[in-house]
Every structure is written in C-alpha cells, then in structure tokens.
Amino acid sequence: MPDLLATPWAAIAWSAFAMTLIVVGRYLATSGVFAWLTSRVRPGYHTGLHPQVRREIAWSLASAALYGVPAGVIAWGWQAQGWTRIYTGWSDYPLWYLPVSVLLYLLAHDTWFYWTHRWMHAPRPFKIAHAVHHASRPPTAWAAMSFHPVEALLGAVVIPALVFLIPVHVAMLGVVLGIMTVMGVTNHMGWEIFPRALVHSRVGGWLITASHHQLHHEKYRCNYGLYFRGWDRLCGTDGGLADAYRRQKAS
C-alpha cells in the first residue's frame, strides 16, 4: 500500500490543516489575552455581551480555516516547489531591506483593505457579508476575525498573493503577521491601549489604533483603513477619533 502521506495532495492537505490550527491558536491566544486585559482595565465592559462574544468566536473560527488553507498551500509550495519570494538567508538582500519589506507589506495590505472595505460598505455587499462584522456592538477583542466567509476570503488572499510579488525574509513575514494580528485585535477592544502621547502626536495622526477604528464602528461611513490613515485622508473619509478619545485628549 503506498504511503498516502507522501503524495503531494496529502502533503498539501496536511499543510493546510496545520496552518489552520496555527491561525486558530494565534487568534485564541491573542484575543484571549487582550480580552482578559480588557476585563482588568475596563471592568464590566463585557457585561451582557456574552452571546455576542460567542458569535464572534464562532465566526472567527470559521474565518481561521479560510485564512489557514491558502496559507498552508502556499507554505507547502514554498518548501516543496520553491514558490514565492520568501527567502531565509540574512545576506540574500541588504539588511536595510528587512524593515523596508515590512513597510511594503503593510502599505500593500492597507491599500487592499481600504478599498475592499469601502466596497463592502456598499448596500448589497454590506447586507450579504460585512453586516456580520458590524453586528458586534460594541466590538470586543474577539471580533478581530469575526467575518462572513466572503469577507474572510477577501482578507485571506492578500498576504499569500504578496509573497509572490515582494521579496521578504521569513522572519520579517512573521513580523508582518504579528502586527496584523495585534492591530486587528487591539483596534476592536473598545479602549485605547497605546499611550495618549502617541495617539495624539503627529506620528499618531497617521496611524490607526482603537481611537480611530472605534469611530468606524459607530458611524460606518468613515475610517476604512487598517494600519495607516493615508487613504482615508486622501479620499476624504477620515473622520478623526471617536468622541470618547477626543474627550480623553481634552481632559
């Protein structure tokens, strides 16, 4: 009997399964830590939200599979077939390119997110898909991946596509995924984890944190970006910070 695990299809399936488990574990660990932190910093914030949190977790676990499968296929192709422009040697590219590659990935991801996010706020896509994410009122740390499958697929393809286009060291790819995970969670906590000195600084005026994304969940028609406010400012969709954070600055 042939060793089924040695066939390409079995290896692909195993890679997709393993990557899905990694995405699930990353989501549960990161959201769990920040949900616990919320319970300490904002006691009572989750009061009455337990049914919502259960829905957020259910949708997020389904999304994890949609993120994990393409990532697993690409990981197999990278290892077995030499796909992608992921590299492992520190001397393959100049050292200065390491942070540049991270910035390129974040800018490209932010651009994709901004325009697909705006599209999902059109009446039909919103009703079909994006309403799932906005059903979290207020959002919690568990809502970071609470997406309808259509929205999850739109989000799941961008990083796998970029590894075919932009060279990146495997460690820097880990940095990108770490930033993506942490910002996705902290932007939905309902409170600001970053210092006011940063949020209200000139640099902070170009970054998206909970102060900025919270207003999107309150008003829907502004603040569509993911990491940076550049597209929002350029396209006239930057609504600034949520009222609670403006009052925080005044105080």
Secondary structure as GFF3:
##gff-version 3
##sequence-region A 1 251
A	DSSP	three_ten_helix	4	6	.	.	.	ID=ss1
A	DSSP	alpha_helix	8	41	.	.	.	ID=ss2
A	DSSP	alpha_helix	50	81	.	.	.	ID=ss3
A	DSSP	beta_strand	86	87	.	.	.	ID=ss4
A	DSSP	alpha_helix	97	120	.	.	.	ID=ss5
A	DSSP	alpha_helix	123	125	.	.	.	ID=ss6
A	DSSP	pi_helix	126	130	.	.	.	ID=ss7
A	DSSP	alpha_helix	131	134	.	.	.	ID=ss8
A	DSSP	three_ten_helix	141	145	.	.	.	ID=ss9
A	DSSP	alpha_helix	149	156	.	.	.	ID=ss10
A	DSSP	alpha_helix	158	162	.	.	.	ID=ss11
A	DSSP	beta_strand	168	169	.	.	.	ID=ss12
A	DSSP	alpha_helix	170	186	.	.	.	ID=ss13
A	DSSP	alpha_helix	196	199	.	.	.	ID=ss14
A	DSSP	three_ten_helix	204	206	.	.	.	ID=ss15
A	DSSP	alpha_helix	210	219	.	.	.	ID=ss16
A	DSSP	alpha_helix	230	235	.	.	.	ID=ss17
A	DSSP	alpha_helix	243	250	.	.	.	ID=ss18
###
